């Protein structure tokens, strides 16, 4: 029954869901219209806040872009590709294809969501190539769905932000070590509950007919793949292709990371970026190959670079219009100490649809949510994780973070979104129930 419902719902979404950039613009217009009704006496403030907000997260945007690109570049190391191809060759049935793709992508999302983009794409492609009975849109959805787990992983934007000394809420909540957020027992329980149940739900959604197999796209010739006129033994070519420069540069970065950990520095965005940049430089065959892989990663995330400022502007309008405060205060006003994290989770899921950025959402929601939680006696670390889980939850509904993997794999957002929306219902139900007991 679930597979028939999923099939009909997926076709409905394919027909009516527009491009992700169109959605970003529609979201912008929506918050402006609502903002005008909420603050009719000062309409120009909305234009001012949108323009100012468009650029306010540039530093954070660059951190996120580097997090994504260094992870994607590391995933494109030939040894990683060979490993994923070997794993894909072991998959024999369609159901195995969905489960294995989900689990491998989940592991990658836990390590780094930038890494997961390419790992998930390669896994879906290689498994789909070998299993023509697997419905490829659902296979790609299985590779993307672990995005709901990233907030419990090593690249959790909110978990790492509050662990970074000097973060903007330090005076209110202090610096929160990752032992109280990412590695909290409640976080681990929710993580494994989703890890176990989601693939079962995916298998139940798998269609029995009208299966769309993997259809490899026509590969365009890259000018950098063409033979160079420079002799292979020329000094310039030797510098470009020697592994020595990449290894020694990567080792410098690794020494920095290790030295930081030895001296008590916690895991944060900058440390993660340096770690993955260094590992990529060491593991790629040369600086030339690393730069080429980095360029390909940049192409895959160009939609994020384009749309992120628009959502930053939306976040600013949500703040200046009072809409975000109304949403947050409306939900938290009916919460108790025992249910505050659940209402925070629901609120974060709603806000994330309008502003799909964990860090940007924390900048908007944290200053309101944390003091309210402290007043009720709620640990700020739990509030931070509730926001993080809510942000990750509705990534399945908000298409923004699916764009990189879709760009790599060659599908449109409407091909997978029907399945993702149904999965979001399950994730929301499981997480809501568990949060009541484990935090």
C-alpha positions in Angstrom: 0.0 0.0 0.0 2.8 2.4 0.9 4.5 1.9 -2.4 1.4 2.7 -4.4 0.8 5.8 -2.3 4.4 6.9 -2.7 4.2 6.4 -6.5 1.1 8.5 -6.9 2.4 11.2 -4.5 5.8 11.3 -6.3 4.1 11.8 -9.7 2.0 14.6 -8.2 5.0 16.4 -6.9 6.9 16.0 -10.2 4.0 17.8 -11.9 3.7 20.8 -9.6 7.1 21.3 -7.9 9.1 24.2 -9.5 12.8 24.6 -9.6 14.6 25.3 -6.3 15.7 28.8 -7.3 12.0 29.6 -8.1 11.1 28.3 -4.6 13.8 30.6 -3.1 12.3 33.6 -4.8 8.7 32.6 -3.9 9.8 32.3 -0.3 11.3 35.8 -0.4 8.1 37.2 -1.7 6.1 35.3 0.9 8.0 36.7 3.9 7.8 40.2 2.4 4.0 40.0 2.1 3.6 38.6 5.6 6.1 41.1 6.9 4.1 44.0 5.4 1.0 42.8 7.2 2.9 42.4 10.5 4.7 45.8 10.3 2.7 48.1 8.0 4.0 51.2 9.7 7.6 50.7 8.5 7.6 48.9 5.1 11.0 50.3 4.1 12.6 48.5 7.1 11.9 45.2 5.3 13.7 46.3 2.2 16.6 47.6 4.3 16.9 44.4 6.3 16.7 42.2 3.2 19.5 44.1 1.5 21.7 44.1 4.6 20.9 40.5 5.4 21.8 39.5 1.8 25.5 39.9 2.7 25.6 39.4 6.5 26.4 35.7 6.3 29.2 35.9 3.8 31.8 34.6 6.2 29.6 31.8 7.4 28.7 31.1 3.7 32.3 30.7 2.9 32.8 28.3 5.8 29.9 26.2 4.6 31.0 26.3 1.0 34.5 25.2 2.0 33.0 22.5 4.3 31.0 21.2 1.3 33.8 21.5 -1.3 36.6 20.0 0.8 34.4 17.1 1.6 33.4 16.6 -2.0 37.0 16.8 -3.1 38.1 14.3 -0.6 35.3 11.9 -1.7 36.6 12.2 -5.3 40.0 10.6 -4.4 40.3 7.6 -6.7 40.8 5.2 -3.8 37.4 6.3 -2.4 35.7 5.8 -5.8 37.2 2.3 -6.1 36.0 1.4 -2.6 32.5 2.5 -3.3 32.5 0.6 -6.7 33.6 -2.5 -4.8 30.8 -2.1 -2.3 28.3 -1.5 -5.0 29.3 -4.7 -6.8 28.1 -6.7 -3.7 24.5 -5.4 -4.1 22.4 -8.0 -5.8 18.7 -7.0 -5.3 16.7 -3.7 -5.5 16.0 -3.8 -1.8 19.6 -4.3 -1.0 20.4 -1.3 -3.3 18.2 1.0 -1.3 19.5 -0.1 2.1 23.2 -0.2 1.2 23.0 3.2 -0.5 21.3 4.7 2.6 23.8 3.2 5.1 26.9 4.1 3.2 25.6 7.7 2.6 24.6 7.8 6.4 28.2 7.0 7.3 29.5 9.7 5.0 26.9 12.3 6.4 28.1 11.4 9.9 31.7 12.2 9.0 31.0 15.3 6.8 27.9 16.3 4.8 30.2 17.7 2.0 31.8 14.3 1.8 28.4 12.7 1.7 27.3 14.6 -1.4 29.8 12.8 -3.6 29.8 9.5 -1.7 26.0 9.3 -1.9 26.0 10.3 -5.6 28.7 7.8 -6.5 27.0 5.0 -4.5 23.6 5.7 -6.0 25.1 5.8 -9.5 27.2 2.6 -9.2 24.4 0.7 -7.5 21.9 1.9 -10.0 24.2 1.0 -12.9 24.4 -2.6 -11.6 20.7 -3.0 -10.6 18.3 -2.2 -13.3 15.4 -3.3 -11.0 16.1 -0.5 -8.6 14.0 2.7 -9.0 16.7 5.3 -9.5 14.8 8.3 -8.2 14.1 6.4 -4.9 17.8 5.3 -4.9 18.9 8.9 -5.0 16.3 9.8 -2.3 17.9 7.0 -0.2 21.3 8.6 -0.7 20.0 12.1 0.3 17.7 11.2 3.2 20.6 10.8 5.7 20.8 14.6 5.6 18.4 14.2 8.6 21.3 12.6 10.5 24.0 15.2 9.9 23.1 17.3 13.0 24.4 14.3 15.1 27.6 14.1 13.1 31.0 15.6 13.0 30.0 18.4 10.7 26.9 19.5 12.7 26.8 23.2 12.0 25.0 24.2 15.3 26.9 21.7 17.4 30.2 22.9 16.1 29.1 26.6 16.3 28.3 26.5 20.0 31.5 24.6 20.7 33.5 27.4 19.1 35.0 30.0 21.5 33.7 33.4 20.8 30.4 32.3 19.2 27.7 35.0 19.3 25.7 33.4 22.2 28.7 32.7 24.4 27.7 35.3 27.0 24.2 33.7 27.3 25.0 30.0 27.2 28.8 29.7 27.3 30.9 27.4 25.1 29.1 24.0 24.9 31.5 21.0 24.4 30.4 18.4 21.8 30.1 15.9 24.6 26.9 17.7 25.6 25.5 18.0 22.0 26.7 15.7 19.3 27.8 12.9 21.7 25.0 13.3 24.2 23.3 9.9 24.8 20.0 11.2 23.6 21.5 12.3 20.4 23.0 8.9 19.8 19.7 7.1 20.5 17.8 9.3 18.0 20.6 8.8 15.5 20.4 5.0 15.6 16.6 4.9 15.8 16.5 6.8 12.5 19.4 4.8 11.0 17.5 1.6 11.6 13.9 2.6 10.7 14.4 4.9 7.7 15.7 2.1 5.3 12.7 -0.1 6.2 10.4 2.8 5.3 12.3 3.3 2.0 12.0 -0.4 1.1 8.2 -0.2 1.8 8.0 2.7 -0.7 9.8 0.9 -3.5 7.6 0.6 -6.6 6.8 -2.8 -8.1 6.2 -1.5 -11.6 7.0 1.6 -13.7 10.5 1.4 -12.5 12.9 4.1 -13.8 16.4 2.6 -14.0 19.7 4.5 -14.0 20.3 6.2 -17.3 23.9 7.5 -17.5 24.2 11.0 -18.8 26.3 11.9 -21.8 29.7 13.1 -20.5 31.0 16.4 -21.8 34.6 16.6 -22.6 36.4 18.9 -20.2 39.2 21.0 -21.7 41.4 20.0 -18.7 41.0 16.3 -19.7 42.4 17.0 -23.2 46.1 16.3 -23.8 48.4 19.2 -22.8 50.9 20.6 -25.2 53.3 20.9 -22.3 55.8 17.9 -22.3 55.2 15.5 -19.5 58.8 15.9 -18.3 58.8 19.7 -18.5 59.5 21.5 -15.2 56.0 23.0 -15.1 54.3 19.6 -15.7 56.5 18.0 -13.1 55.5 20.6 -10.5 51.8 20.2 -11.4 51.9 16.4 -11.2 54.3 15.6 -8.4 52.5 14.3 -5.3 55.2 15.8 -3.0 53.8 19.4 -3.0 50.3 18.2 -2.0 51.6 15.8 0.7 53.9 18.4 2.3 51.2 21.1 2.3 48.6 18.6 3.6 51.0 17.6 6.4 51.3 21.2 7.5 47.6 21.4 7.8 47.4 18.1 9.7 50.1 19.3 12.2 47.9 22.4 12.8 44.9 20.2 13.5 46.7 17.7 15.7 48.4 20.5 17.6 45.1 22.2 18.2 43.5 19.0 19.6 46.5 18.2 21.8 46.2 21.7 23.3 42.5 21.3 24.0 40.9 23.0 21.0 37.5 21.6 20.3 36.1 20.5 17.0 34.7 23.4 15.1 34.0 24.5 11.5 37.5 25.8 10.8 39.1 22.7 12.2 36.9 20.4 10.1 37.7 22.5 7.0 41.4 22.3 7.6 41.3 18.6 8.3 39.5 17.7 5.1 41.5 20.1 3.0 44.7 18.6 4.3 43.5 15.0 3.8 42.4 15.8 0.3 45.8 17.3 -0.6 47.6 14.3 0.8 45.4 11.6 -0.9 45.0 13.2 -4.4 47.8 12.3 -6.8 48.9 15.9 -7.4 48.0 19.5 -6.9 46.7 19.5 -10.5 44.3 16.6 -9.7 43.2 18.3 -6.5 42.5 21.6 -8.2 40.5 19.8 -10.9 38.4 17.9 -8.3 37.9 21.2 -6.5 36.7 22.8 -9.7 34.2 20.0 -10.3 32.9 20.4 -6.7 32.4 24.1 -7.3 30.2 23.4 -10.3 28.0 21.1 -8.2 27.4 23.6 -5.4 26.9 26.7 -7.7 23.1 26.6 -6.9 23.9 26.9 -3.2 26.2 29.9 -3.8 23.5 31.5 -5.8 20.6 30.9 -3.4 22.3 31.2 0.0 22.3 35.0 0.0 18.6 35.0 -0.8 17.9 32.8 2.2 20.1 35.1 4.3 17.9 38.0 3.2 14.8 35.9 4.2 16.3 35.3 7.6 16.9 39.1 8.0 13.3 39.8 7.0 12.0 37.1 9.3 13.8 38.9 12.2 13.0 42.5 11.3 9.3 41.8 10.6 8.8 40.0 13.8 7.5 36.9 12.0 10.2 34.6 13.4 9.7 35.9 16.9 5.9 35.4 16.6 6.4 31.8 15.4 9.0 31.0 18.1 7.2 32.7 21.0 3.8 31.3 19.9 5.1 27.7 20.2 7.3 28.2 23.3 4.6 30.0 25.2 2.6 26.7 25.5 5.7 24.6 26.3 6.8 23.3 29.7 10.2 22.3 30.8 9.5 18.7 29.7 8.1 19.7 26.3 10.3 22.7 25.5 12.7 20.7 23.3 9.8 19.2 21.3 8.3 22.6 20.6 11.7 23.9 19.8 12.1 21.0 17.3 8.8 21.7 15.6 9.6 25.4 15.5 13.0 24.8 14.0 11.4 22.5 11.3 9.0 25.3 10.3 11.6 28.0 10.3 14.0 25.8 8.3 11.5 25.7 5.4 11.8 29.5 5.1 15.5 29.7 6.0 17.4 26.4 5.2 20.7 27.1 6.9 21.6 25.5 10.2 24.0 28.3 11.2 21.8 31.1 9.9 18.7 29.6 11.5 20.6 29.3 14.8 21.5 33.0 14.5 17.8 33.8 14.1 16.3 31.3 16.5 19.0 30.9 19.2 18.8 34.4 20.7 15.1 33.8 21.4 15.0 30.1 22.1 18.0 29.8 24.5 16.9 32.5 27.0 13.3 31.1 27.0 14.7 27.6 27.7 17.0 28.8 30.4 14.1 30.5 32.1 12.3 27.2 32.2 15.4 25.4 33.4 16.3 23.7 30.1 19.9 22.9 29.4 21.0 25.2 26.5 22.9 22.2 24.9 19.5 20.4 24.5 17.9 23.5 23.0 20.8 23.7 20.5 20.3 20.1 19.5 16.5 20.5 19.3 17.1 23.3 16.8 19.6 21.2 15.0 17.3 18.2 14.7 14.5 20.4 13.4 16.7 22.0 10.9 17.9 18.6 9.6 14.3 17.2 9.6 12.7 19.6 7.1 15.8 19.5 4.8 13.7 16.6 3.3 11.0 19.2 2.5 13.1 22.2 1.7 15.0 21.3 -1.6 18.0 23.6 -1.0 20.5 21.1 0.4 19.6 18.4 -2.2 20.9 20.5 -5.0 24.6 19.4 -4.8 23.9 15.7 -5.0 21.3 16.2 -7.7 23.8 18.3 -9.7 26.3 15.5 -9.4 23.8 12.7 -10.3 21.9 14.6 -13.1 18.3 14.6 -11.7 15.9 17.4 -10.9 14.6 18.0 -7.4 11.0 17.0 -8.4 12.2 13.5 -9.2 13.0 12.7 -5.5 10.9 15.2 -3.5 7.8 13.1 -3.3 9.6 10.3 -1.5 11.5 12.8 0.7 8.3 14.4 1.8 6.8 11.1 2.9 10.0 10.2 4.7 9.9 13.5 6.5 6.6 12.5 8.1 8.2 9.4 9.5 11.3 11.2 10.7 9.2 13.9 12.4 7.1 11.3 14.2 10.0 9.1 15.4 12.1 12.1 16.5 9.3 13.8 18.3 8.5 10.7 20.4 12.1 10.0 21.2 13.0 13.6 22.2 10.3 13.5 24.9 12.2 10.6 26.6 15.9 10.9 25.8 16.6 14.7 26.4 
